[in-house]
Amino acid sequence: MGLLLFGVAKDIAGRSMITLPDGITTVGDLKTWLLATYPGLQQLNSLMIAVNREYAADNQLVAANDEIAVIPPVSGG
């Protein structure tokens, strides 16, 4: 299962795609693993996860064929 990263999340992780380990079954599991593996992401005020191009709650299940992305805070004016 892969995870796409954009913007500052990509900069912090140093890559645009991460292969997730086995055992991640929910968005909450993914966030826990992601913040433990890339602690620099904890500095972000908010970090949303999108599954199949829709924002996902922590209890949403994820599957190997899902498109999963980290959406960092967006700034602009």
PDB file as gemmi writes it, atoms N, CA and C in Angstrom:
CRYST1    1.000    1.000    1.000  90.00  90.00  90.00 P 1                      
ATOM      1  N   MET A   1       0.854  -1.166   0.000  1.00  0.00           N  
ATOM      2  CA  MET A   1       0.000   0.000   0.000  1.00  0.00           C  
ATOM      3  C   MET A   1       0.901   1.230   0.000  1.00  0.00           C  
ATOM      4  N   GLY A   2       0.585   2.181  -0.850  1.00  0.00           N  
ATOM      5  CA  GLY A   2       1.396   3.382  -0.955  1.00  0.00           C  
ATOM      6  C   GLY A   2       0.691   4.610  -0.421  1.00  0.00           C  
ATOM      7  N   LEU A   3       1.488   5.584  -0.030  1.00  0.00           N  
ATOM      8  CA  LEU A   3       0.989   6.842   0.515  1.00  0.00           C  
ATOM      9  C   LEU A   3       1.636   7.980  -0.255  1.00  0.00           C  
ATOM     10  N   LEU A   4       0.823   8.863  -0.824  1.00  0.00           N  
ATOM     11  CA  LEU A   4       1.318  10.027  -1.552  1.00  0.00           C  
ATOM     12  C   LEU A   4       1.446  11.206  -0.603  1.00  0.00           C  
ATOM     13  N   LEU A   5       2.524  11.977  -0.763  1.00  0.00           N  
ATOM     14  CA  LEU A   5       2.734  13.162   0.071  1.00  0.00           C  
ATOM     15  C   LEU A   5       2.874  14.388  -0.816  1.00  0.00           C  
ATOM     16  N   PHE A   6       2.322  15.512  -0.346  1.00  0.00           N  
ATOM     17  CA  PHE A   6       2.356  16.753  -1.105  1.00  0.00           C  
ATOM     18  C   PHE A   6       2.842  17.899  -0.225  1.00  0.00           C  
ATOM     19  N   GLY A   7       3.286  18.967  -0.874  1.00  0.00           N  
ATOM     20  CA  GLY A   7       3.656  20.203  -0.184  1.00  0.00           C  
ATOM     21  C   GLY A   7       4.700  20.015   0.894  1.00  0.00           C  
ATOM     22  N   VAL A   8       4.466  20.652   2.046  1.00  0.00           N  
ATOM     23  CA  VAL A   8       5.426  20.624   3.142  1.00  0.00           C  
ATOM     24  C   VAL A   8       5.581  19.210   3.711  1.00  0.00           C  
ATOM     25  N   ALA A   9       4.543  18.384   3.634  1.00  0.00           N  
ATOM     26  CA  ALA A   9       4.659  17.000   4.109  1.00  0.00           C  
ATOM     27  C   ALA A   9       5.694  16.247   3.271  1.00  0.00           C  
ATOM     28  N   LYS A  10       5.681  16.482   1.979  1.00  0.00           N  
ATOM     29  CA  LYS A  10       6.675  15.889   1.081  1.00  0.00           C  
ATOM     30  C   LYS A  10       8.069  16.391   1.434  1.00  0.00           C  
ATOM     31  N   ASP A  11       8.198  17.675   1.706  1.00  0.00           N  
ATOM     32  CA  ASP A  11       9.493  18.254   2.062  1.00  0.00           C  
ATOM     33  C   ASP A  11      10.032  17.654   3.359  1.00  0.00           C  
ATOM     34  N   ILE A  12       9.171  17.509   4.361  1.00  0.00           N  
ATOM     35  CA  ILE A  12       9.601  16.970   5.652  1.00  0.00           C  
ATOM     36  C   ILE A  12      10.018  15.510   5.523  1.00  0.00           C  
ATOM     37  N   ALA A  13       9.229  14.724   4.797  1.00  0.00           N  
ATOM     38  CA  ALA A  13       9.531  13.296   4.655  1.00  0.00           C  
ATOM     39  C   ALA A  13      10.676  13.045   3.679  1.00  0.00           C  
ATOM     40  N   GLY A  14      10.927  14.005   2.795  1.00  0.00           N  
ATOM     41  CA  GLY A  14      12.005  13.841   1.827  1.00  0.00           C  
ATOM     42  C   GLY A  14      11.657  12.933   0.667  1.00  0.00           C  
ATOM     43  N   ARG A  15      10.380  12.701   0.472  1.00  0.00           N  
ATOM     44  CA  ARG A  15       9.938  11.855  -0.641  1.00  0.00           C  
ATOM     45  C   ARG A  15       8.475  12.133  -0.943  1.00  0.00           C  
ATOM     46  N   SER A  16       8.052  11.767  -2.137  1.00  0.00           N  
ATOM     47  CA  SER A  16       6.668  12.017  -2.537  1.00  0.00           C  
ATOM     48  C   SER A  16       5.778  10.790  -2.390  1.00  0.00           C  
ATOM     49  N   MET A  17       6.389   9.631  -2.161  1.00  0.00           N  
ATOM     50  CA  MET A  17       5.610   8.411  -1.964  1.00  0.00           C  
ATOM     51  C   MET A  17       6.299   7.523  -0.946  1.00  0.00           C  
ATOM     52  N   ILE A  18       5.485   6.931  -0.079  1.00  0.00           N  
ATOM     53  CA  ILE A  18       5.982   6.030   0.961  1.00  0.00           C  
ATOM     54  C   ILE A  18       5.221   4.719   0.841  1.00  0.00           C  
ATOM     55  N   THR A  19       5.935   3.617   0.936  1.00  0.00           N  
ATOM     56  CA  THR A  19       5.288   2.313   1.002  1.00  0.00           C  
ATOM     57  C   THR A  19       4.966   2.022   2.456  1.00  0.00           C  
ATOM     58  N   LEU A  20       3.706   1.753   2.728  1.00  0.00           N  
ATOM     59  CA  LEU A  20       3.262   1.515   4.101  1.00  0.00           C  
ATOM     60  C   LEU A  20       3.495   0.064   4.505  1.00  0.00           C  
ATOM     61  N   PRO A  21       3.806  -0.165   5.768  1.00  0.00           N  
ATOM     62  CA  PRO A  21       4.012  -1.533   6.237  1.00  0.00           C  
ATOM     63  C   PRO A  21       2.677  -2.271   6.377  1.00  0.00           C  
ATOM     64  N   ASP A  22       2.755  -3.586   6.444  1.00  0.00           N  
ATOM     65  CA  ASP A  22       1.566  -4.393   6.699  1.00  0.00           C  
ATOM     66  C   ASP A  22       1.012  -4.056   8.077  1.00  0.00           C  
ATOM     67  N   GLY A  23      -0.263  -4.271   8.259  1.00  0.00           N  
ATOM     68  CA  GLY A  23      -0.875  -4.070   9.563  1.00  0.00           C  
ATOM     69  C   GLY A  23      -1.616  -2.759   9.709  1.00  0.00           C  
ATOM     70  N   ILE A  24      -1.489  -1.872   8.740  1.00  0.00           N  
ATOM     71  CA  ILE A  24      -2.228  -0.610   8.791  1.00  0.00           C  
ATOM     72  C   ILE A  24      -3.592  -0.858   8.161  1.00  0.00           C  
ATOM     73  N   THR A  25      -4.632  -0.739   8.974  1.00  0.00           N  
ATOM     74  CA  THR A  25      -5.978  -1.039   8.484  1.00  0.00           C  
ATOM     75  C   THR A  25      -6.918   0.158   8.528  1.00  0.00           C  
ATOM     76  N   THR A  26      -6.547   1.192   9.279  1.00  0.00           N  
ATOM     77  CA  THR A  26      -7.395   2.387   9.365  1.00  0.00           C  
ATOM     78  C   THR A  26      -6.555   3.642   9.157  1.00  0.00           C  
ATOM     79  N   VAL A  27      -7.224   4.742   8.910  1.00  0.00           N  
ATOM     80  CA  VAL A  27      -6.548   6.033   8.788  1.00  0.00           C  
ATOM     81  C   VAL A  27      -5.852   6.379  10.101  1.00  0.00           C  
ATOM     82  N   GLY A  28      -6.461   6.053  11.225  1.00  0.00           N  
ATOM     83  CA  GLY A  28      -5.836   6.300  12.527  1.00  0.00           C  
ATOM     84  C   GLY A  28      -4.527   5.543  12.682  1.00  0.00           C  
ATOM     85  N   ASP A  29      -4.510   4.262  12.264  1.00  0.00           N  
ATOM     86  CA  ASP A  29      -3.272   3.474  12.282  1.00  0.00           C  
ATOM     87  C   ASP A  29      -2.207   4.153  11.428  1.00  0.00           C  
ATOM     88  N   LEU A  30      -2.626   4.611  10.263  1.00  0.00           N  
ATOM     89  CA  LEU A  30      -1.707   5.263   9.336  1.00  0.00           C  
ATOM     90  C   LEU A  30      -1.105   6.514   9.962  1.00  0.00           C  
ATOM     91  N   LYS A  31      -1.938   7.362  10.583  1.00  0.00           N  
ATOM     92  CA  LYS A  31      -1.434   8.589  11.211  1.00  0.00           C  
ATOM     93  C   LYS A  31      -0.450   8.272  12.334  1.00  0.00           C  
ATOM     94  N   THR A  32      -0.781   7.287  13.152  1.00  0.00           N  
ATOM     95  CA  THR A  32       0.111   6.903  14.253  1.00  0.00           C  
ATOM     96  C   THR A  32       1.460   6.472  13.714  1.00  0.00           C  
ATOM     97  N   TRP A  33       1.458   5.608  12.703  1.00  0.00           N  
ATOM     98  CA  TRP A  33       2.705   5.128  12.107  1.00  0.00           C  
ATOM     99  C   TRP A  33       3.469   6.284  11.453  1.00  0.00           C  
ATOM    100  N   LEU A  34       2.749   7.119  10.714  1.00  0.00           N  
ATOM    101  CA  LEU A  34       3.383   8.216   9.983  1.00  0.00           C  
ATOM    102  C   LEU A  34       4.090   9.184  10.923  1.00  0.00           C  
ATOM    103  N   LEU A  35       3.426   9.578  12.007  1.00  0.00           N  
ATOM    104  CA  LEU A  35       4.025  10.529  12.947  1.00  0.00           C  
ATOM    105  C   LEU A  35       5.173   9.911  13.739  1.00  0.00           C  
ATOM    106  N   ALA A  36       5.131   8.610  13.982  1.00  0.00           N  
ATOM    107  CA  ALA A  36       6.240   7.938  14.662  1.00  0.00           C  
ATOM    108  C   ALA A  36       7.438   7.783  13.730  1.00  0.00           C  
ATOM    109  N   THR A  37       7.173   7.549  12.451  1.00  0.00           N  
ATOM    110  CA  THR A  37       8.241   7.322  11.475  1.00  0.00           C  
ATOM    111  C   THR A  37       8.846   8.628  10.980  1.00  0.00           C  
ATOM    112  N   TYR A  38       8.026   9.654  10.859  1.00  0.00           N  
ATOM    113  CA  TYR A  38       8.463  10.974  10.394  1.00  0.00           C  
ATOM    114  C   TYR A  38       8.044  12.015  11.435  1.00  0.00           C  
ATOM    115  N   PRO A  39       8.739  12.084  12.576  1.00  0.00           N  
ATOM    116  CA  PRO A  39       8.327  12.975  13.665  1.00  0.00           C  
ATOM    117  C   PRO A  39       8.282  14.452  13.281  1.00  0.00           C  
ATOM    118  N   GLY A  40       8.988  14.843  12.247  1.00  0.00           N  
ATOM    119  CA  GLY A  40       8.940  16.227  11.792  1.00  0.00           C  
ATOM    120  C   GLY A  40       7.544  16.652  11.357  1.00  0.00           C  
ATOM    121  N   LEU A  41       6.704  15.697  10.993  1.00  0.00           N  
ATOM    122  CA  LEU A  41       5.338  16.017  10.582  1.00  0.00           C  
ATOM    123  C   LEU A  41       4.492  16.524  11.746  1.00  0.00           C  
ATOM    124  N   GLN A  42       4.934  16.264  12.976  1.00  0.00           N  
ATOM    125  CA  GLN A  42       4.184  16.715  14.148  1.00  0.00           C  
ATOM    126  C   GLN A  42       4.154  18.239  14.262  1.00  0.00           C  
ATOM    127  N   GLN A  43       5.073  18.919  13.583  1.00  0.00           N  
ATOM    128  CA  GLN A  43       5.105  20.381  13.637  1.00  0.00           C  
ATOM    129  C   GLN A  43       3.977  21.030  12.835  1.00  0.00           C  
ATOM    130  N   LEU A  44       3.297  20.259  12.005  1.00  0.00           N  
ATOM    131  CA  LEU A  44       2.209  20.814  11.203  1.00  0.00           C  
ATOM    132  C   LEU A  44       0.972  21.023  12.069  1.00  0.00           C  
ATOM    133  N   ASN A  45       0.287  22.139  11.865  1.00  0.00           N  
ATOM    134  CA  ASN A  45      -0.919  22.445  12.640  1.00  0.00           C  
ATOM    135  C   ASN A  45      -2.042  21.459  12.370  1.00  0.00           C  
ATOM    136  N   SER A  46      -2.132  21.014  11.151  1.00  0.00           N  
ATOM    137  CA  SER A  46      -3.147  20.031  10.794  1.00  0.00           C  
ATOM    138  C   SER A  46      -2.588  19.146   9.699  1.00  0.00           C  
ATOM    139  N   LEU A  47      -3.087  17.947   9.671  1.00  0.00           N  
ATOM    140  CA  LEU A  47      -2.628  16.977   8.685  1.00  0.00           C  
ATOM    141  C   LEU A  47      -3.831  16.113   8.346  1.00  0.00           C  
ATOM    142  N   MET A  48      -4.317  16.242   7.140  1.00  0.00           N  
ATOM    143  CA  MET A  48      -5.486  15.478   6.724  1.00  0.00           C  
ATOM    144  C   MET A  48      -5.046  14.316   5.846  1.00  0.00           C  
ATOM    145  N   ILE A  49      -5.817  13.264   5.917  1.00  0.00           N  
ATOM    146  CA  ILE A  49      -5.589  12.108   5.060  1.00  0.00           C  
ATOM    147  C   ILE A  49      -6.776  11.997   4.117  1.00  0.00           C  
ATOM    148  N   ALA A  50      -6.492  11.819   2.845  1.00  0.00           N  
ATOM    149  CA  ALA A  50      -7.540  11.593   1.855  1.00  0.00           C  
ATOM    150  C   ALA A  50      -7.433  10.155   1.363  1.00  0.00           C  
ATOM    151  N   VAL A  51      -8.566   9.496   1.286  1.00  0.00           N  
ATOM    152  CA  VAL A  51      -8.634   8.144   0.744  1.00  0.00           C  
ATOM    153  C   VAL A  51      -9.536   8.211  -0.482  1.00  0.00           C  
ATOM    154  N   ASN A  52      -8.971   7.818  -1.614  1.00  0.00           N  
ATOM    155  CA  ASN A  52      -9.705   7.885  -2.883  1.00  0.00           C  
ATOM    156  C   ASN A  52     -10.282   9.282  -3.122  1.00  0.00           C  
ATOM    157  N   ARG A  53      -9.432  10.272  -2.853  1.00  0.00           N  
ATOM    158  CA  ARG A  53      -9.696  11.691  -3.136  1.00  0.00           C  
ATOM    159  C   ARG A  53     -10.794  12.320  -2.280  1.00  0.00           C  
ATOM    160  N   GLU A  54     -11.075  11.701  -1.122  1.00  0.00           N  
ATOM    161  CA  GLU A  54     -12.021  12.292  -0.178  1.00  0.00           C  
ATOM    162  C   GLU A  54     -11.398  12.267   1.205  1.00  0.00           C  
ATOM    163  N   TYR A  55     -11.582  13.368   1.952  1.00  0.00           N  
ATOM    164  CA  TYR A  55     -11.046  13.409   3.313  1.00  0.00           C  
ATOM    165  C   TYR A  55     -11.611  12.252   4.120  1.00  0.00           C  
ATOM    166  N   ALA A  56     -10.759  11.673   4.968  1.00  0.00           N  
ATOM    167  CA  ALA A  56     -11.135  10.470   5.700  1.00  0.00           C  
ATOM    168  C   ALA A  56     -11.002  10.669   7.205  1.00  0.00           C  
ATOM    169  N   ALA A  57     -11.936  10.094   7.947  1.00  0.00           N  
ATOM    170  CA  ALA A  57     -11.885  10.090   9.410  1.00  0.00           C  
ATOM    171  C   ALA A  57     -10.921   9.006   9.880  1.00  0.00           C  
ATOM    172  N   ASP A  58     -10.470   9.130  11.123  1.00  0.00           N  
ATOM    173  CA  ASP A  58      -9.493   8.183  11.662  1.00  0.00           C  
ATOM    174  C   ASP A  58      -9.988   6.743  11.672  1.00  0.00           C  
ATOM    175  N   ASN A  59     -11.295   6.529  11.752  1.00  0.00           N  
ATOM    176  CA  ASN A  59     -11.814   5.163  11.822  1.00  0.00           C  
ATOM    177  C   ASN A  59     -12.094   4.551  10.451  1.00  0.00           C  
ATOM    178  N   GLN A  60     -11.818   5.293   9.377  1.00  0.00           N  
ATOM    179  CA  GLN A  60     -12.057   4.753   8.037  1.00  0.00           C  
ATOM    180  C   GLN A  60     -11.056   3.655   7.721  1.00  0.00           C  
ATOM    181  N   LEU A  61     -11.564   2.557   7.171  1.00  0.00           N  
ATOM    182  CA  LEU A  61     -10.702   1.452   6.767  1.00  0.00           C  
ATOM    183  C   LEU A  61      -9.959   1.818   5.492  1.00  0.00           C  
ATOM    184  N   VAL A  62      -8.739   1.288   5.359  1.00  0.00           N  
ATOM    185  CA  VAL A  62      -7.957   1.470   4.140  1.00  0.00           C  
ATOM    186  C   VAL A  62      -7.588   0.102   3.591  1.00  0.00           C  
ATOM    187  N   ALA A  63      -7.523   0.024   2.271  1.00  0.00           N  
ATOM    188  CA  ALA A  63      -7.198  -1.233   1.599  1.00  0.00           C  
ATOM    189  C   ALA A  63      -6.051  -1.000   0.629  1.00  0.00           C  
ATOM    190  N   ALA A  64      -5.437  -2.094   0.212  1.00  0.00           N  
ATOM    191  CA  ALA A  64      -4.252  -2.022  -0.645  1.00  0.00           C  
ATOM    192  C   ALA A  64      -4.515  -1.272  -1.947  1.00  0.00           C  
ATOM    193  N   ASN A  65      -5.723  -1.331  -2.473  1.00  0.00           N  
ATOM    194  CA  ASN A  65      -6.002  -0.688  -3.757  1.00  0.00           C  
ATOM    195  C   ASN A  65      -6.493   0.756  -3.619  1.00  0.00           C  
ATOM    196  N   ASP A  66      -6.556   1.286  -2.394  1.00  0.00           N  
ATOM    197  CA  ASP A  66      -6.974   2.672  -2.183  1.00  0.00           C  
ATOM    198  C   ASP A  66      -5.867   3.645  -2.572  1.00  0.00           C  
ATOM    199  N   GLU A  67      -6.264   4.821  -3.056  1.00  0.00           N  
ATOM    200  CA  GLU A  67      -5.325   5.923  -3.259  1.00  0.00           C  
ATOM    201  C   GLU A  67      -5.343   6.744  -1.974  1.00  0.00           C  
ATOM    202  N   ILE A  68      -4.218   6.773  -1.275  1.00  0.00           N  
ATOM    203  CA  ILE A  68      -4.135   7.443   0.021  1.00  0.00           C  
ATOM    204  C   ILE A  68      -3.127   8.580  -0.089  1.00  0.00           C  
ATOM    205  N   ALA A  69      -3.509   9.754   0.412  1.00  0.00           N  
ATOM    206  CA  ALA A  69      -2.635  10.918   0.308  1.00  0.00           C  
ATOM    207  C   ALA A  69      -2.643  11.719   1.603  1.00  0.00           C  
ATOM    208  N   VAL A  70      -1.487  12.301   1.910  1.00  0.00           N  
ATOM    209  CA  VAL A  70      -1.356  13.227   3.034  1.00  0.00           C  
ATOM    210  C   VAL A  70      -1.580  14.627   2.484  1.00  0.00           C  
ATOM    211  N   ILE A  71      -2.533  15.332   3.089  1.00  0.00           N  
ATOM    212  CA  ILE A  71      -2.842  16.691   2.669  1.00  0.00           C  
ATOM    213  C   ILE A  71      -2.408  17.634   3.790  1.00  0.00           C  
ATOM    214  N   PRO A  72      -1.290  18.347   3.601  1.00  0.00           N  
ATOM    215  CA  PRO A  72      -0.815  19.270   4.638  1.00  0.00           C  
ATOM    216  C   PRO A  72      -1.649  20.545   4.643  1.00  0.00           C  
ATOM    217  N   PRO A  73      -1.452  21.387   5.650  1.00  0.00           N  
ATOM    218  CA  PRO A  73      -2.155  22.674   5.668  1.00  0.00           C  
ATOM    219  C   PRO A  73      -1.838  23.465   4.401  1.00  0.00           C  
ATOM    220  N   VAL A  74      -2.839  24.138   3.886  1.00  0.00           N  
ATOM    221  CA  VAL A  74      -2.668  24.932   2.673  1.00  0.00           C  
ATOM    222  C   VAL A  74      -2.705  26.403   3.065  1.00  0.00           C  
ATOM    223  N   SER A  75      -1.735  27.145   2.560  1.00  0.00           N  
ATOM    224  CA  SER A  75      -1.730  28.579   2.839  1.00  0.00           C  
ATOM    225  C   SER A  75      -1.964  29.325   1.539  1.00  0.00           C  
ATOM    226  N   GLY A  76      -2.369  30.520   1.657  1.00  0.00           N  
ATOM    227  CA  GLY A  76      -2.599  31.317   0.460  1.00  0.00           C  
ATOM    228  C   GLY A  76      -3.398  32.550   0.806  1.00  0.00           C  
ATOM    229  N   GLY A  77      -3.700  33.293  -0.200  1.00  0.00           N  
ATOM    230  CA  GLY A  77      -4.445  34.509   0.073  1.00  0.00           C  
ATOM    231  C   GLY A  77      -5.375  34.861  -1.030  1.00  0.00           C  
TER     232      GLY A  77                                                      
END                                                                             
